[in-house]
């Protein structure tokens, strides 16, 4: 009889445990600490003082553009170069060539009437959490086109972080077309890209930076 009571007690205990574990009203287990946060970067994110316009295959590196057009303190319009003549090396058009283009422009720059687009970019910097973010440059033709493609995202993020929208204006690229002309783009309507006379036309500038 004692053995029977013991067996019944164990059986009832097991039934009670199983029943509790299958109760739909039982509290859920909090596993949040086991779920990794999704910190993936996306086009349009605010990052390192700019707005992401391009990500490479790793998703960890790419390009940001400045959250405002650049100025020398007097005007938001700049010339490409103060004179005509070929600038060796400043003819890259693809994504990833703007930085070297900018270096080449500055090495061969001729002083003109007004600020220089490449110079405005090269001397631009921002401070984020006490760290200076420099290394900005004038975007290449294809890099500039990314500003047109992602204009709405850029504008929303720029304004939300104290910047300004990309205007319905023409913007310079760092890509030389030939000895007399350089590429620029209208960042409105159909985003047309044109080759313009380097020393005469003044247009807007927005800088790009690698991260």
C-alpha positions in Angstrom: 0.0 0.0 0.0 2.9 2.4 0.8 4.4 1.6 -2.6 1.2 2.3 -4.4 0.8 5.7 -2.7 4.4 6.6 -3.6 3.8 5.6 -7.2 0.6 7.7 -7.4 2.4 10.7 -5.9 5.2 10.6 -8.4 2.7 10.1 -11.3 0.6 13.1 -10.2 3.6 15.2 -9.8 4.8 14.5 -13.3 1.4 15.2 -14.7 1.3 18.5 -12.9 4.7 19.5 -14.2 3.9 18.5 -17.8 0.5 20.3 -17.6 2.1 23.5 -16.4 4.7 23.5 -19.1 2.0 23.2 -21.8 -0.3 25.9 -20.3 -0.9 28.6 -22.9 -1.2 31.1 -20.1 2.2 30.5 -18.7 4.7 33.4 -18.9 7.0 33.5 -21.9 10.7 33.2 -21.4 12.6 36.5 -22.0 15.4 35.6 -24.5 16.1 39.2 -25.6 19.7 39.0 -24.4 20.3 36.1 -26.8 19.0 38.1 -29.9 21.8 40.2 -31.5 20.9 43.7 -32.3 20.6 44.6 -35.9 23.1 47.4 -36.4 23.4 47.0 -40.2 24.1 50.3 -42.0 21.7 51.4 -44.7 21.6 54.0 -47.5 20.2 57.2 -46.0 21.6 56.6 -42.5 23.3 59.4 -40.6 26.9 58.1 -40.1 30.2 59.8 -39.1 28.9 63.3 -39.8 27.3 62.6 -43.2 24.5 60.6 -44.9 25.3 57.2 -46.4 25.1 57.2 -50.2 27.0 54.0 -51.0 27.9 50.7 -49.2 30.4 48.1 -50.5 29.8 44.4 -50.5 30.7 44.1 -46.8 28.0 46.6 -45.8 30.5 48.1 -43.3 32.3 50.6 -45.6 31.2 53.1 -48.2 30.6 56.8 -48.8 28.8 59.5 -47.0 27.9 63.0 -48.3 28.0 66.1 -46.2 24.7 67.3 -44.7 25.0 70.7 -46.2 26.4 72.4 -49.3 29.9 73.9 -48.8 30.7 77.6 -48.7 33.7 79.8 -48.2 31.7 82.0 -45.9 30.6 84.3 -48.7 29.0 82.2 -51.4 27.8 78.7 -52.0 29.0 78.7 -55.6 32.5 77.7 -56.7 34.5 77.3 -59.9 36.1 74.0 -60.9 39.5 75.6 -61.8 40.8 79.1 -62.4 42.1 78.2 -65.8 42.0 75.8 -68.7 44.4 73.0 -69.4 44.5 69.3 -68.7 45.0 68.2 -65.1 46.7 64.8 -65.2 44.8 62.1 -63.3 41.6 64.0 -62.6 39.6 62.1 -65.2 38.2 59.2 -63.0 34.4 58.9 -63.3 33.6 55.7 -61.4 32.7 55.2 -57.7 36.0 55.3 -55.8 37.8 57.8 -58.0 36.7 61.1 -56.5 39.3 61.2 -53.7 42.2 60.9 -56.1 40.6 63.3 -58.6 40.4 65.9 -55.8 44.1 65.5 -55.0 45.0 65.8 -58.6 42.9 69.0 -59.0 44.5 70.6 -56.1 48.0 69.7 -57.4 47.3 71.4 -60.7 45.0 74.1 -59.6 45.1 77.6 -61.1 43.8 80.4 -58.9 40.7 82.0 -60.3 37.8 84.3 -59.5 36.0 82.7 -56.6 36.4 79.6 -54.4 37.5 76.3 -55.8 35.2 73.3 -55.5 37.8 70.7 -54.8 39.5 73.1 -52.2 36.2 73.6 -50.3 35.9 69.8 -50.0 39.5 69.2 -49.0 39.3 71.7 -46.2 35.9 70.7 -44.9 35.7 68.7 -41.6 33.2 67.9 -38.9 33.6 66.9 -35.3 31.6 64.0 -34.0 31.8 63.0 -30.4 35.0 64.9 -30.0 36.6 63.3 -33.0 37.4 65.3 -36.2 36.2 63.7 -39.4 38.2 65.0 -42.3 39.3 63.5 -45.6 36.3 64.9 -47.6 36.6 65.3 -51.4 34.7 66.4 -54.5 32.7 63.4 -55.7 33.4 61.9 -59.1 30.8 61.9 -61.8 29.3 58.5 -60.7 29.6 59.4 -57.0 27.7 62.7 -57.7 25.0 60.7 -59.4 24.4 58.8 -56.2 23.3 62.2 -54.6 20.7 62.5 -57.3 19.5 58.9 -56.9 19.2 59.1 -53.1 18.2 62.8 -52.9 15.0 62.3 -50.9 16.7 60.1 -48.3 19.7 62.5 -48.1 17.4 65.5 -47.6 15.4 63.9 -44.9 18.4 62.7 -42.9 20.4 65.9 -43.5 17.5 68.1 -42.1 16.9 65.8 -39.2 20.6 66.2 -38.2 20.8 70.0 -38.5 21.8 70.1 -42.2 20.1 71.4 -45.3 18.5 69.9 -48.4 20.2 69.4 -51.7 18.9 72.3 -53.8 17.4 72.2 -57.3 20.8 73.3 -58.6 23.8 72.1 -60.6 26.6 70.5 -58.6 30.3 70.0 -59.6 31.9 66.6 -59.9 35.7 66.1 -59.7 35.7 64.4 -63.1 37.5 66.3 -65.9 35.9 65.9 -69.3 38.8 67.4 -71.2 41.3 70.2 -71.0 38.6 72.9 -71.0 35.5 71.2 -69.5 34.5 69.2 -66.4 31.4 67.2 -65.5 28.6 68.6 -63.4 25.0 67.4 -62.7 21.6 69.0 -62.3 20.3 67.4 -59.1 16.7 67.9 -60.1 14.3 66.8 -62.8 16.0 64.0 -64.8 19.4 64.5 -63.2 21.1 65.5 -66.4 25.0 65.4 -66.5 26.8 68.0 -68.5 30.4 69.1 -69.3 30.9 72.8 -68.5 33.7 75.3 -69.0 36.0 75.0 -65.9 37.0 78.6 -65.1 33.8 80.4 -65.9 30.8 78.6 -64.4 30.2 78.6 -60.7 28.0 75.9 -59.2 27.2 74.2 -55.9 29.4 71.8 -54.0 28.6 68.9 -51.7 31.4 66.9 -50.3 31.8 63.1 -50.0 33.9 61.0 -47.6 35.0 57.4 -47.3 34.3 55.4 -44.1 
